[in-house]
């Protein structure tokens, strides 16, 4: 799984944030064991002032409604606290810092 910058994505598109943390070490295992297309998972690196933060996101959706519908259809083990549709525009801004 390569690191995603969302280059070429529209700022109003959405993805689903599945995880956030200081290490992406288990992200490939999560994607591989999900039963979903591994190439639909996105590893995102965000540089914070005091540390590097990693996100695991899933999918590419044209709007919030489509992302919410996709979230509702994710396998139960991928849904839970901290899983939410995320607009790509703010992520693009954070990534470019």
Helices and strands as residue ranges (DSSP letters): E 14-21, H 27-32, G 38-40, E 41-47, E 52-61, H 64-72, G 76-78, E 84-87, H 88-95
